[in-house]
Amino acid sequence: MTSQLFRFGLVGLAAMATHFLIVRALVPTGFTPLVANVLGFIGAFQISYWGHSLFTFRGHGNSRADSMARFLFLATLSFLLNEGLYACLLRYTNIPYDQALVIVLLAVSALTLILSRTWAFRAPPEPS
């Protein structure tokens, strides 16, 4: 589990950095932070899925299609939580958009780890 947690952290940091950099690049060009956040998620999703599938949870036993479908569902739920929390921070606090995004990305990543490990990439049960 310790090495898996480390691998999850590496992939997660790469995906978070991609997400963050996309948002930081788009907001100054006129995109609202919430729209830029959607585009950042889309960019980070590929890094996250392939990194977790091939590195973090390699050998998980699920078919590629099954894992992709589960992870897309999980990532979509995580993103909806991300967008909701981000919208609240932007509306109800004076935290700058980029700092609010870091807070949200870190908070949602814990949920993503738990559900990735226990559902999206878990090995199927052994046949009886």
MOPAC internal coordinates of N, CA, C and O (Angstrom, degrees):
PM7 1SCF
backbone

  N    0.0000 0     0.00 0     0.00 0    0    0    0
  C    1.4554 1     0.00 0     0.00 0    1    0    0
  C    1.5254 1   111.20 1     0.00 0    2    1    0
  O    1.2310 1   119.58 1   142.92 1    3    2    1
  N    1.3336 1   118.40 1   -37.08 1    3    2    1
  C    1.4582 1   120.71 1  -177.96 1    5    3    2
  C    1.5125 1   111.23 1   -62.32 1    6    5    3
  O    1.2310 1   119.96 1   134.49 1    7    6    5
  N    1.3393 1   117.68 1   -45.51 1    7    6    5
  C    1.4692 1   119.36 1   179.00 1    9    7    6
  C    1.5221 1   110.75 1   -68.36 1   10    9    7
  O    1.2310 1   120.32 1   146.52 1   11   10    9
  N    1.3275 1   117.00 1   -33.48 1   11   10    9
  C    1.4588 1   119.90 1   177.35 1   13   11   10
  C    1.5312 1   110.07 1   -66.71 1   14   13   11
  O    1.2310 1   120.18 1   139.89 1   15   14   13
  N    1.3139 1   117.27 1   -40.11 1   15   14   13
  C    1.4585 1   121.44 1   177.70 1   17   15   14
  C    1.5303 1   110.11 1   -63.74 1   18   17   15
  O    1.2310 1   120.29 1   139.41 1   19   18   17
  N    1.3260 1   117.05 1   -40.59 1   19   18   17
  C    1.4602 1   121.39 1   177.40 1   21   19   18
  C    1.5266 1   110.63 1   -62.53 1   22   21   19
  O    1.2310 1   120.69 1   133.06 1   23   22   21
  N    1.3402 1   116.28 1   -46.94 1   23   22   21
  C    1.4768 1   120.52 1   178.65 1   25   23   22
  C    1.5284 1   110.58 1   -62.18 1   26   25   23
  O    1.2310 1   120.64 1   138.38 1   27   26   25
  N    1.3464 1   116.37 1   -41.62 1   27   26   25
  C    1.4598 1   119.91 1   177.31 1   29   27   26
  C    1.5239 1   109.90 1   -59.05 1   30   29   27
  O    1.2310 1   120.71 1   137.24 1   31   30   29
  N    1.3228 1   116.24 1   -42.76 1   31   30   29
  C    1.4573 1   120.63 1   179.32 1   33   31   30
  C    1.5174 1   112.94 1   -62.22 1   34   33   31
  O    1.2310 1   120.36 1   137.54 1   35   34   33
  N    1.3232 1   116.91 1   -42.46 1   35   34   33
  C    1.4676 1   120.22 1   178.95 1   37   35   34
  C    1.5243 1   111.41 1   -62.73 1   38   37   35
  O    1.2310 1   120.98 1   131.40 1   39   38   37
  N    1.3262 1   115.73 1   -48.60 1   39   38   37
  C    1.4691 1   119.94 1  -179.84 1   41   39   38
  C    1.5251 1   109.52 1   -65.02 1   42   41   39
  O    1.2310 1   120.85 1   136.73 1   43   42   41
  N    1.3165 1   115.98 1   -43.27 1   43   42   41
  C    1.4544 1   119.92 1   179.50 1   45   43   42
  C    1.5144 1   112.63 1   -61.11 1   46   45   43
  O    1.2310 1   120.40 1   137.95 1   47   46   45
  N    1.3243 1   116.84 1   -42.05 1   47   46   45
  C    1.4665 1   119.96 1   177.72 1   49   47   46
  C    1.5224 1   111.43 1   -63.54 1   50   49   47
  O    1.2310 1   120.21 1   139.78 1   51   50   49
  N    1.3281 1   117.21 1   -40.22 1   51   50   49
  C    1.4675 1   120.09 1   177.86 1   53   51   50
  C    1.5362 1   110.57 1   -63.80 1   54   53   51
  O    1.2310 1   120.65 1   136.95 1   55   54   53
  N    1.3305 1   116.37 1   -43.05 1   55   54   53
  C    1.4656 1   119.91 1   179.39 1   57   55   54
  C    1.5313 1   110.62 1   -67.85 1   58   57   55
  O    1.2310 1   120.30 1   137.11 1   59   58   57
  N    1.3390 1   117.04 1   -42.89 1   59   58   57
  C    1.4653 1   120.03 1   178.87 1   61   59   58
  C    1.5227 1   111.52 1   -63.25 1   62   61   59
  O    1.2310 1   120.65 1   139.21 1   63   62   61
  N    1.3390 1   116.36 1   -40.79 1   63   62   61
  C    1.4625 1   119.72 1   178.89 1   65   63   62
  C    1.5279 1   110.56 1   -62.94 1   66   65   63
  O    1.2310 1   120.79 1   137.86 1   67   66   65
  N    1.3253 1   116.10 1   -42.14 1   67   66   65
  C    1.4616 1   120.23 1   177.90 1   69   67   66
  C    1.5263 1   110.27 1   -61.68 1   70   69   67
  O    1.2310 1   120.84 1   132.10 1   71   70   69
  N    1.3197 1   115.99 1   -47.90 1   71   70   69
  C    1.4642 1   122.05 1   179.37 1   73   71   70
  C    1.5374 1   109.85 1   -57.36 1   74   73   71
  O    1.2310 1   120.94 1   128.28 1   75   74   73
  N    1.3084 1   115.81 1   -51.72 1   75   74   73
  C    1.4616 1   122.12 1  -177.97 1   77   75   74
  C    1.5317 1   111.46 1   -60.44 1   78   77   75
  O    1.2310 1   120.46 1   133.96 1   79   78   77
  N    1.3316 1   116.72 1   -46.04 1   79   78   77
  C    1.4741 1   120.03 1  -177.31 1   81   79   78
  C    1.5268 1   111.93 1   -66.48 1   82   81   79
  O    1.2310 1   120.39 1   144.36 1   83   82   81
  N    1.3126 1   116.86 1   -35.64 1   83   82   81
  C    1.4674 1   119.42 1   176.70 1   85   83   82
  C    1.5226 1   109.88 1   -64.13 1   86   85   83
  O    1.2310 1   120.43 1   134.11 1   87   86   85
  N    1.3255 1   116.79 1   -45.89 1   87   86   85
  C    1.4707 1   119.92 1   178.97 1   89   87   86
  C    1.5248 1   110.14 1   -61.75 1   90   89   87
  O    1.2310 1   120.59 1   132.87 1   91   90   89
  N    1.3256 1   116.47 1   -47.13 1   91   90   89
  C    1.4724 1   120.36 1  -179.52 1   93   91   90
  C    1.5248 1   112.06 1   -62.40 1   94   93   91
  O    1.2310 1   119.79 1   149.37 1   95   94   93
  N    1.3212 1   118.00 1   -30.63 1   95   94   93
  C    1.4656 1   120.75 1   178.25 1   97   95   94
  C    1.5260 1   112.08 1   -77.17 1   98   97   95
  O    1.2310 1   120.19 1   147.16 1   99   98   97
  N    1.3305 1   117.23 1   -32.84 1   99   98   97
  C    1.4601 1   120.45 1  -173.94 1  101   99   98
  C    1.5241 1   114.51 1   -86.45 1  102  101   99
  O    1.2310 1   119.74 1   144.28 1  103  102  101
  N    1.3223 1   118.10 1   -35.72 1  103  102  101
  C    1.4691 1   120.07 1  -176.33 1  105  103  102
  C    1.5380 1   111.86 1   -58.81 1  106  105  103
  O    1.2310 1   118.86 1   134.70 1  107  106  105
  N    1.3299 1   119.78 1   -45.30 1  107  106  105
  C    1.4743 1   118.50 1   179.55 1  109  107  106
  C    1.5344 1   113.74 1   -64.93 1  110  109  107
  O    1.2310 1   119.99 1   162.50 1  111  110  109
  N    1.3318 1   117.63 1   -17.50 1  111  110  109
  C    1.4674 1   119.94 1   179.56 1  113  111  110
  C    1.5269 1   112.53 1   -89.02 1  114  113  111
  O    1.2310 1   120.20 1  -178.83 1  115  114  113
  N    1.3433 1   117.22 1     1.17 1  115  114  113
  C    1.4499 1   119.91 1   175.77 1  117  115  114
  C    1.5165 1   115.80 1   115.81 1  118  117  115
  O    1.2310 1   119.81 1   171.51 1  119  118  117
  N    1.3204 1   117.97 1    -8.49 1  119  118  117
  C    1.4627 1   120.08 1   176.28 1  121  119  118
  C    1.5260 1   108.84 1   -71.40 1  122  121  119
  O    1.2310 1   120.23 1   -37.88 1  123  122  121
  N    1.3263 1   117.16 1   142.12 1  123  122  121
  C    1.4571 1   119.09 1   173.09 1  125  123  122
  C    1.5243 1   107.61 1   -72.14 1  126  125  123
  O    1.2310 1   119.76 1   -25.62 1  127  126  125
  N    1.3332 1   118.07 1   154.38 1  127  126  125
  C    1.4640 1   119.44 1   179.38 1  129  127  126
  C    1.5341 1   113.41 1   -56.52 1  130  129  127
  O    1.2310 1   119.52 1   142.60 1  131  130  129
  N    1.3273 1   118.52 1   -37.40 1  131  130  129
  C    1.4641 1   119.84 1  -178.73 1  133  131  130
  C    1.5276 1   112.14 1   -69.90 1  134  133  131
  O    1.2310 1   119.68 1   142.80 1  135  134  133
  N    1.3184 1   118.22 1   -37.20 1  135  134  133
  C    1.4726 1   120.56 1   176.28 1  137  135  134
  C    1.5269 1   109.63 1   -69.98 1  138  137  135
  O    1.2310 1   120.49 1   136.93 1  139  138  137
  N    1.3209 1   116.67 1   -43.07 1  139  138  137
  C    1.4685 1   120.21 1   177.34 1  141  139  138
  C    1.5275 1   110.63 1   -60.95 1  142  141  139
  O    1.2310 1   120.30 1   145.85 1  143  142  141
  N    1.3323 1   117.04 1   -34.15 1  143  142  141
  C    1.4595 1   121.55 1   178.45 1  145  143  142
  C    1.5282 1   111.04 1   -63.28 1  146  145  143
  O    1.2310 1   120.07 1   140.46 1  147  146  145
  N    1.3157 1   117.47 1   -39.54 1  147  146  145
  C    1.4743 1   120.88 1   176.65 1  149  147  146
  C    1.5244 1   109.91 1   -60.98 1  150  149  147
  O    1.2310 1   120.43 1   133.53 1  151  150  149
  N    1.3174 1   116.79 1   -46.47 1  151  150  149
  C    1.4638 1   120.87 1  -179.37 1  153  151  150
  C    1.5263 1   111.38 1   -67.42 1  154  153  151
  O    1.2310 1   120.69 1   144.49 1  155  154  153
  N    1.3344 1   116.28 1   -35.51 1  155  154  153
  C    1.4603 1   119.87 1   175.45 1  157  155  154
  C    1.5203 1   111.60 1   -63.47 1  158  157  155
  O    1.2310 1   120.47 1   139.36 1  159  158  157
  N    1.3274 1   116.72 1   -40.64 1  159  158  157
  C    1.4604 1   121.05 1   176.73 1  161  159  158
  C    1.5202 1   110.99 1   -60.96 1  162  161  159
  O    1.2310 1   120.19 1   134.13 1  163  162  161
  N    1.3121 1   117.24 1   -45.87 1  163  162  161
  C    1.4672 1   120.87 1  -179.08 1  165  163  162
  C    1.5250 1   110.26 1   -60.13 1  166  165  163
  O    1.2310 1   120.55 1   137.42 1  167  166  165
  N    1.3247 1   116.55 1   -42.58 1  167  166  165
  C    1.4632 1   119.89 1   178.58 1  169  167  166
  C    1.5155 1   112.94 1   -65.90 1  170  169  167
  O    1.2310 1   120.49 1   139.22 1  171  170  169
  N    1.3261 1   116.66 1   -40.78 1  171  170  169
  C    1.4630 1   120.93 1  -176.98 1  173  171  170
  C    1.5230 1   112.79 1   -76.57 1  174  173  171
  O    1.2310 1   119.96 1   157.01 1  175  174  173
  N    1.3249 1   117.68 1   -22.99 1  175  174  173
  C    1.4618 1   120.24 1  -176.08 1  177  175  174
  C    1.5279 1   111.75 1   -58.71 1  178  177  175
  O    1.2310 1   119.90 1   135.66 1  179  178  177
  N    1.3163 1   117.80 1   -44.34 1  179  178  177
  C    1.4717 1   120.65 1  -178.12 1  181  179  178
  C    1.5239 1   111.46 1   -62.57 1  182  181  179
  O    1.2310 1   120.53 1   136.32 1  183  182  181
  N    1.3145 1   116.58 1   -43.68 1  183  182  181
  C    1.4702 1   119.91 1   177.94 1  185  183  182
  C    1.5219 1   109.86 1   -62.12 1  186  185  183
  O    1.2310 1   121.02 1   135.36 1  187  186  185
  N    1.3068 1   115.66 1   -44.64 1  187  186  185
  C    1.4558 1   120.61 1  -177.88 1  189  187  186
  C    1.5250 1   111.50 1   -64.27 1  190  189  187
  O    1.2310 1   120.27 1   129.53 1  191  190  189
  N    1.3238 1   117.10 1   -50.47 1  191  190  189
  C    1.4750 1   119.15 1  -177.71 1  193  191  190
  C    1.5186 1   110.99 1   -61.96 1  194  193  191
  O    1.2310 1   120.23 1   125.35 1  195  194  193
  N    1.3253 1   117.17 1   -54.65 1  195  194  193
  C    1.4698 1   118.93 1  -175.22 1  197  195  194
  C    1.5244 1   111.53 1   -66.35 1  198  197  195
  O    1.2310 1   120.08 1   142.86 1  199  198  197
  N    1.3138 1   117.45 1   -37.14 1  199  198  197
  C    1.4583 1   119.77 1   177.48 1  201  199  198
  C    1.5146 1   112.12 1   -63.65 1  202  201  199
  O    1.2310 1   120.51 1   134.41 1  203  202  201
  N    1.3240 1   116.62 1   -45.59 1  203  202  201
  C    1.4614 1   119.40 1   179.69 1  205  203  202
  C    1.5211 1   111.45 1   -70.52 1  206  205  203
  O    1.2310 1   120.03 1   140.69 1  207  206  205
  N    1.3071 1   117.55 1   -39.31 1  207  206  205
  C    1.4603 1   120.60 1  -178.73 1  209  207  206
  C    1.5275 1   112.12 1   -66.58 1  210  209  207
  O    1.2310 1   120.81 1   136.02 1  211  210  209
  N    1.3308 1   116.07 1   -43.98 1  211  210  209
  C    1.4677 1   119.96 1  -174.24 1  213  211  210
  C    1.5252 1   114.19 1   -94.30 1  214  213  211
  O    1.2310 1   119.97 1   162.45 1  215  214  213
  N    1.3259 1   117.66 1   -17.55 1  215  214  213
  C    1.4615 1   119.85 1  -173.99 1  217  215  214
  C    1.5305 1   111.96 1  -122.06 1  218  217  215
  O    1.2310 1   119.78 1   121.23 1  219  218  217
  N    1.3132 1   118.02 1   -58.77 1  219  218  217
  C    1.4648 1   120.92 1  -174.71 1  221  219  218
  C    1.5240 1   112.00 1   -66.63 1  222  221  219
  O    1.2310 1   120.61 1   128.67 1  223  222  221
  N    1.3167 1   116.44 1   -51.33 1  223  222  221
  C    1.4662 1   121.55 1  -174.93 1  225  223  222
  C    1.5217 1   111.33 1  -113.65 1  226  225  223
  O    1.2310 1   119.97 1  -148.36 1  227  226  225
  N    1.3214 1   117.66 1    31.64 1  227  226  225
  C    1.4671 1   120.73 1  -178.74 1  229  227  226
  C    1.5290 1   109.78 1   -56.64 1  230  229  227
  O    1.2310 1   121.40 1   -36.20 1  231  230  229
  N    1.3194 1   114.93 1   143.80 1  231  230  229
  C    1.4503 1   119.76 1  -179.07 1  233  231  230
  C    1.5082 1   113.25 1    73.99 1  234  233  231
  O    1.2310 1   120.09 1  -157.14 1  235  234  233
  N    1.3346 1   117.43 1    22.86 1  235  234  233
  C    1.4633 1   121.04 1  -176.47 1  237  235  234
  C    1.5114 1   113.13 1   -71.87 1  238  237  235
  O    1.2310 1   119.43 1   164.06 1  239  238  237
  N    1.3263 1   118.69 1   -15.94 1  239  238  237
  C    1.4573 1   120.93 1   173.59 1  241  239  238
  C    1.5124 1   115.48 1    92.59 1  242  241  239
  O    1.2310 1   119.04 1   167.36 1  243  242  241
  N    1.3225 1   119.44 1   -12.64 1  243  242  241
  C    1.4564 1   121.10 1   177.58 1  245  243  242
  C    1.5194 1   109.92 1   -80.77 1  246  245  243
  O    1.2310 1   120.50 1   -25.08 1  247  246  245
  N    1.3161 1   116.64 1   154.92 1  247  246  245
  C    1.4522 1   119.65 1   172.68 1  249  247  246
  C    1.5201 1   108.18 1   -68.80 1  250  249  247
  O    1.2310 1   120.75 1   -24.27 1  251  250  249
  N    1.3194 1   116.18 1   155.73 1  251  250  249
  C    1.4648 1   120.95 1   179.82 1  253  251  250
  C    1.5376 1   109.85 1   -58.98 1  254  253  251
  O    1.2310 1   120.35 1   137.17 1  255  254  253
  N    1.3294 1   116.94 1   -42.83 1  255  254  253
  C    1.4726 1   120.39 1  -179.25 1  257  255  254
  C    1.5261 1   111.28 1   -64.63 1  258  257  255
  O    1.2310 1   120.11 1   138.58 1  259  258  257
  N    1.3257 1   117.40 1   -41.42 1  259  258  257
  C    1.4640 1   120.92 1   179.78 1  261  259  258
  C    1.5250 1   110.35 1   -64.86 1  262  261  259
  O    1.2310 1   120.40 1   134.02 1  263  262  261
  N    1.3231 1   116.84 1   -45.98 1  263  262  261
  C    1.4628 1   120.56 1   179.43 1  265  263  262
  C    1.5217 1   111.35 1   -63.53 1  266  265  263
  O    1.2310 1   120.42 1   137.79 1  267  266  265
  N    1.3354 1   116.80 1   -42.21 1  267  266  265
  C    1.4657 1   120.44 1  -179.66 1  269  267  266
  C    1.5289 1   110.06 1   -62.10 1  270  269  267
  O    1.2310 1   120.37 1   134.45 1  271  270  269
  N    1.3186 1   116.90 1   -45.55 1  271  270  269
  C    1.4696 1   120.33 1  -179.55 1  273  271  270
  C    1.5252 1   111.00 1   -62.76 1  274  273  271
  O    1.2310 1   120.63 1   134.33 1  275  274  273
  N    1.3280 1   116.40 1   -45.67 1  275  274  273
  C    1.4663 1   120.08 1   179.74 1  277  275  274
  C    1.5242 1   111.18 1   -64.36 1  278  277  275
  O    1.2310 1   120.94 1   135.79 1  279  278  277
  N    1.3420 1   115.81 1   -44.21 1  279  278  277
  C    1.4595 1   118.79 1  -177.71 1  281  279  278
  C    1.5271 1   111.01 1   -68.74 1  282  281  279
  O    1.2310 1   119.79 1   142.93 1  283  282  281
  N    1.3232 1   118.00 1   -37.07 1  283  282  281
  C    1.4599 1   120.56 1   176.99 1  285  283  282
  C    1.5283 1   110.20 1   -62.43 1  286  285  283
  O    1.2310 1   120.51 1   137.25 1  287  286  285
  N    1.3250 1   116.63 1   -42.75 1  287  286  285
  C    1.4649 1   120.87 1   177.10 1  289  287  286
  C    1.5245 1   110.06 1   -61.17 1  290  289  287
  O    1.2310 1   120.67 1   131.56 1  291  290  289
  N    1.3264 1   116.32 1   -48.44 1  291  290  289
  C    1.4682 1   121.53 1   179.21 1  293  291  290
  C    1.5207 1   111.13 1   -61.39 1  294  293  291
  O    1.2310 1   120.43 1   134.16 1  295  294  293
  N    1.3174 1   116.78 1   -45.84 1  295  294  293
  C    1.4612 1   120.59 1  -179.09 1  297  295  294
  C    1.5233 1   111.02 1   -64.16 1  298  297  295
  O    1.2310 1   120.53 1   142.60 1  299  298  297
  N    1.3198 1   116.59 1   -37.40 1  299  298  297
  C    1.4649 1   119.93 1   178.30 1  301  299  298
  C    1.5263 1   110.70 1   -65.11 1  302  301  299
  O    1.2310 1   120.40 1   135.35 1  303  302  301
  N    1.3305 1   116.85 1   -44.65 1  303  302  301
  C    1.4711 1   119.70 1   176.30 1  305  303  302
  C    1.5250 1   111.07 1   -61.72 1  306  305  303
  O    1.2310 1   120.73 1   135.91 1  307  306  305
  N    1.3167 1   116.21 1   -44.09 1  307  306  305
  C    1.4638 1   120.49 1   179.07 1  309  307  306
  C    1.5224 1   110.30 1   -62.25 1  310  309  307
  O    1.2310 1   120.89 1   139.84 1  311  310  309
  N    1.3395 1   115.91 1   -40.16 1  311  310  309
  C    1.4532 1   118.54 1   179.87 1  313  311  310
  C    1.5265 1   111.82 1   -66.95 1  314  313  311
  O    1.2310 1   120.23 1   140.86 1  315  314  313
  N    1.3302 1   117.17 1   -39.14 1  315  314  313
  C    1.4647 1   119.20 1   177.81 1  317  315  314
  C    1.5317 1   110.44 1   -60.85 1  318  317  315
  O    1.2310 1   120.76 1   139.04 1  319  318  317
  N    1.3227 1   116.15 1   -40.96 1  319  318  317
  C    1.4606 1   120.19 1   175.03 1  321  319  318
  C    1.5298 1   109.89 1   -63.48 1  322  321  319
  O    1.2310 1   120.61 1   135.11 1  323  322  321
  N    1.3214 1   116.44 1   -44.89 1  323  322  321
  C    1.4637 1   122.89 1   178.22 1  325  323  322
  C    1.5259 1   110.26 1   -55.92 1  326  325  323
  O    1.2310 1   120.40 1   128.82 1  327  326  325
  N    1.3180 1   116.85 1   -51.18 1  327  326  325
  C    1.4665 1   121.14 1  -176.07 1  329  327  326
  C    1.5308 1   110.86 1   -64.88 1  330  329  327
  O    1.2310 1   120.59 1   140.44 1  331  330  329
  N    1.3327 1   116.47 1   -39.56 1  331  330  329
  C    1.4628 1   119.94 1   177.94 1  333  331  330
  C    1.5182 1   112.59 1   -64.27 1  334  333  331
  O    1.2310 1   120.77 1   132.65 1  335  334  333
  N    1.3209 1   116.13 1   -47.35 1  335  334  333
  C    1.4680 1   119.77 1   177.94 1  337  335  334
  C    1.5273 1   111.52 1   -63.73 1  338  337  335
  O    1.2310 1   121.04 1   138.85 1  339  338  337
  N    1.3161 1   115.61 1   -41.15 1  339  338  337
  C    1.4669 1   120.71 1   179.92 1  341  339  338
  C    1.5266 1   109.90 1   -62.85 1  342  341  339
  O    1.2310 1   120.23 1   134.83 1  343  342  341
  N    1.3231 1   117.16 1   -45.17 1  343  342  341
  C    1.4624 1   120.79 1   178.85 1  345  343  342
  C    1.5327 1   110.56 1   -59.98 1  346  345  343
  O    1.2310 1   120.45 1   138.31 1  347  346  345
  N    1.3116 1   116.75 1   -41.69 1  347  346  345
  C    1.4780 1   120.46 1   179.00 1  349  347  346
  C    1.5225 1   111.11 1   -63.95 1  350  349  347
  O    1.2310 1   120.39 1   134.33 1  351  350  349
  N    1.3218 1   116.87 1   -45.67 1  351  350  349
  C    1.4624 1   119.55 1   179.34 1  353  351  350
  C    1.5243 1   111.39 1   -62.58 1  354  353  351
  O    1.2310 1   120.71 1   138.68 1  355  354  353
  N    1.3270 1   116.24 1   -41.32 1  355  354  353
  C    1.4635 1   119.57 1  -179.64 1  357  355  354
  C    1.5313 1   111.58 1   -66.82 1  358  357  355
  O    1.2310 1   120.81 1   142.45 1  359  358  357
  N    1.3119 1   116.05 1   -37.55 1  359  358  357
  C    1.4732 1   120.26 1  -176.23 1  361  359  358
  C    1.5262 1   113.26 1   -80.35 1  362  361  359
  O    1.2310 1   120.59 1   139.39 1  363  362  361
  N    1.3237 1   116.48 1   -40.61 1  363  362  361
  C    1.4671 1   119.44 1  -168.71 1  365  363  362
  C    1.5260 1   115.07 1  -106.86 1  366  365  363
  O    1.2310 1   120.01 1  -178.17 1  367  366  365
  N    1.3241 1   117.59 1     1.83 1  367  366  365
  C    1.4609 1   119.65 1   177.21 1  369  367  366
  C    1.5247 1   109.35 1  -130.74 1  370  369  367
  O    1.2310 1   121.04 1    -7.73 1  371  370  369
  N    1.2892 1   115.62 1   172.27 1  371  370  369
  C    1.4714 1   121.53 1   174.76 1  373  371  370
  C    1.5197 1   111.62 1  -102.91 1  374  373  371
  O    1.2310 1   120.34 1  -163.47 1  375  374  373
  N    1.3134 1   116.95 1    16.53 1  375  374  373
  C    1.4631 1   121.09 1   179.98 1  377  375  374
  C    1.5277 1   108.19 1   -68.42 1  378  377  375
  O    1.2310 1   119.22 1   -49.58 1  379  378  377
  N    1.3279 1   119.10 1   130.42 1  379  378  377
  C    1.4641 1   120.82 1   177.17 1  381  379  378
  C    1.5351 1   111.09 1   -57.78 1  382  381  379
  O    1.2310 1   120.54 1   -31.32 1  383  382  381
  N    1.3343 1   116.56 1   148.68 1  383  382  381
  C    1.4656 1   121.25 1  -173.80 1  385  383  382
  C    1.5163 1   113.30 1   -55.08 1  386  385  383
  O    1.2310 1   119.65 1   141.35 1  387  386  385
  N    1.3279 1   118.28 1   -38.65 1  387  386  385
  C    1.4564 1   119.86 1  -177.08 1  389  387  386
  C    1.5326 1   111.62 1   -72.02 1  390  389  387
  O    1.2310 1   120.02 1   143.29 1  391  390  389
  N    1.3218 1   117.57 1   -36.71 1  391  390  389
  C    1.4630 1   120.32 1   176.67 1  393  391  390
  C    1.5265 1   111.11 1   -70.50 1  394  393  391
  O    1.2310 1   120.66 1   141.73 1  395  394  393
  N    1.3193 1   116.34 1   -38.27 1  395  394  393
  C    1.4744 1   120.14 1   176.53 1  397  395  394
  C    1.5246 1   110.33 1   -62.14 1  398  397  395
  O    1.2310 1   120.59 1   141.34 1  399  398  397
  N    1.3232 1   116.49 1   -38.66 1  399  398  397
  C    1.4641 1   120.12 1   179.16 1  401  399  398
  C    1.5264 1   111.04 1   -63.86 1  402  401  399
  O    1.2310 1   119.72 1   137.68 1  403  402  401
  N    1.3091 1   118.14 1   -42.32 1  403  402  401
  C    1.4700 1   121.20 1   177.91 1  405  403  402
  C    1.5263 1   110.32 1   -60.35 1  406  405  403
  O    1.2310 1   120.14 1   135.14 1  407  406  405
  N    1.3127 1   117.33 1   -44.86 1  407  406  405
  C    1.4707 1   121.12 1   178.71 1  409  407  406
  C    1.5259 1   110.40 1   -57.82 1  410  409  407
  O    1.2310 1   120.63 1   132.94 1  411  410  409
  N    1.3174 1   116.39 1   -47.06 1  411  410  409
  C    1.4664 1   121.03 1  -177.73 1  413  411  410
  C    1.5229 1   110.94 1   -66.66 1  414  413  411
  O    1.2310 1   119.86 1   134.82 1  415  414  413
  N    1.3216 1   117.87 1   -45.18 1  415  414  413
  C    1.4684 1   120.62 1  -179.00 1  417  415  414
  C    1.5246 1   111.19 1   -60.28 1  418  417  415
  O    1.2310 1   119.99 1   138.40 1  419  418  417
  N    1.3093 1   117.62 1   -41.60 1  419  418  417
  C    1.4663 1   120.56 1   179.20 1  421  419  418
  C    1.5285 1   111.45 1   -68.27 1  422  421  419
  O    1.2310 1   120.30 1   138.86 1  423  422  421
  N    1.3098 1   117.02 1   -41.14 1  423  422  421
  C    1.4723 1   120.42 1  -178.62 1  425  423  422
  C    1.5304 1   111.62 1   -65.00 1  426  425  423
  O    1.2310 1   120.55 1   137.77 1  427  426  425
  N    1.3017 1   116.55 1   -42.23 1  427  426  425
  C    1.4697 1   119.90 1  -175.87 1  429  427  426
  C    1.5341 1   111.19 1   -77.01 1  430  429  427
  O    1.2310 1   119.59 1   156.65 1  431  430  429
  N    1.3209 1   118.39 1   -23.35 1  431  430  429
  C    1.4633 1   120.16 1  -177.75 1  433  431  430
  C    1.5309 1   112.67 1   -63.75 1  434  433  431
  O    1.2310 1   119.74 1   147.40 1  435  434  433
  N    1.3112 1   118.11 1   -32.60 1  435  434  433
  C    1.4724 1   120.62 1   178.89 1  437  435  434
  C    1.5298 1   110.56 1   -63.47 1  438  437  435
  O    1.2310 1   120.74 1   135.77 1  439  438  437
  N    1.3068 1   116.19 1   -44.23 1  439  438  437
  C    1.4681 1   120.40 1   176.98 1  441  439  438
  C    1.5314 1   110.71 1   -61.94 1  442  441  439
  O    1.2310 1   120.80 1   138.21 1  443  442  441
  N    1.3074 1   116.07 1   -41.79 1  443  442  441
  C    1.4617 1   120.71 1  -179.79 1  445  443  442
  C    1.5250 1   111.09 1   -61.88 1  446  445  443
  O    1.2310 1   119.77 1   138.30 1  447  446  445
  N    1.3252 1   118.05 1   -41.70 1  447  446  445
  C    1.4660 1   121.22 1   178.11 1  449  447  446
  C    1.5227 1   110.67 1   -59.82 1  450  449  447
  O    1.2310 1   120.83 1   129.67 1  451  450  449
  N    1.2976 1   116.01 1   -50.33 1  451  450  449
  C    1.4722 1   119.80 1  -176.51 1  453  451  450
  C    1.5280 1   110.87 1   -60.67 1  454  453  451
  O    1.2310 1   120.26 1   132.31 1  455  454  453
  N    1.3121 1   117.11 1   -47.69 1  455  454  453
  C    1.4652 1   119.70 1  -177.55 1  457  455  454
  C    1.5259 1   112.50 1   -74.56 1  458  457  455
  O    1.2310 1   119.66 1   150.94 1  459  458  457
  N    1.3103 1   118.25 1   -29.06 1  459  458  457
  C    1.4733 1   120.14 1   175.05 1  461  459  458
  C    1.5195 1   109.99 1   -64.80 1  462  461  459
  O    1.2310 1   121.30 1   133.98 1  463  462  461
  N    1.3110 1   115.12 1   -46.02 1  463  462  461
  C    1.4727 1   120.40 1  -176.68 1  465  463  462
  C    1.5270 1   112.23 1   -70.17 1  466  465  463
  O    1.2310 1   120.42 1   140.84 1  467  466  465
  N    1.3272 1   116.81 1   -39.16 1  467  466  465
  C    1.4628 1   119.37 1  -173.80 1  469  467  466
  C    1.5220 1   114.13 1   -92.98 1  470  469  467
  O    1.2310 1   120.09 1   166.22 1  471  470  469
  N    1.3409 1   117.43 1   -13.78 1  471  470  469
  C    1.4604 1   117.78 1  -176.15 1  473  471  470
  C    1.5250 1   113.81 1  -136.48 1  474  473  471
  O    1.2310 1   119.34 1   122.00 1  475  474  473
  N    1.3185 1   118.86 1   -58.00 1  475  474  473
  C    1.4657 1   120.66 1  -172.03 1  477  475  474
  C    1.5263 1   112.82 1   -64.16 1  478  477  475
  O    1.2310 1   120.19 1   139.74 1  479  478  477
  N    1.3310 1   117.24 1   -40.26 1  479  478  477
  C    1.4679 1   120.70 1  -176.27 1  481  479  478
  C    1.5198 1   112.38 1  -117.73 1  482  481  479
  O    1.2310 1   119.47 1  -162.77 1  483  482  481
  N    1.3115 1   118.62 1    17.23 1  483  482  481
  C    1.4610 1   118.68 1  -179.56 1  485  483  482
  C    1.5193 1   108.94 1   -73.00 1  486  485  483
  O    1.2310 1   121.71 1   -33.36 1  487  486  485
  N    1.3027 1   114.34 1   146.64 1  487  486  485
  C    1.4601 1   119.90 1   178.66 1  489  487  486
  C    1.5215 1   109.29 1   -69.66 1  490  489  487
  O    1.2310 1   120.50 1   -36.84 1  491  490  489
  N    1.3424 1   116.66 1   143.16 1  491  490  489
  C    1.4684 1   118.48 1   178.04 1  493  491  490
  C    1.5223 1   110.84 1   -66.51 1  494  493  491
  O    1.2310 1   119.80 1   -25.08 1  495  494  493
  N    1.3293 1   117.99 1   154.92 1  495  494  493
  C    1.4689 1   119.73 1   179.52 1  497  495  494
  C    1.5278 1   111.39 1   -64.08 1  498  497  495
  O    1.2310 1   121.58 1   -32.33 1  499  498  497
  N    1.3010 1   114.57 1   147.67 1  499  498  497
  C    1.4661 1   120.73 1   176.93 1  501  499  498
  C    1.5295 1   109.92 1   -67.18 1  502  501  499
  O    1.2310 1   119.89 1   -41.90 1  503  502  501
  N    1.3261 1   117.82 1   138.10 1  503  502  501
  C    1.4706 1   118.87 1   177.22 1  505  503  502
  C    1.5319 1   110.67 1   -66.23 1  506  505  503
  O    1.2310 1   121.43 1   -34.77 1  507  506  505
  N    1.3160 1   114.87 1   145.23 1  507  506  505
  C    1.4808 1   119.35 1  -178.21 1  509  507  506
  C    1.4907 1   111.56 1   -79.07 1  510  509  507
  O    1.2310 1   120.10 1   180.00 1  511  510  509

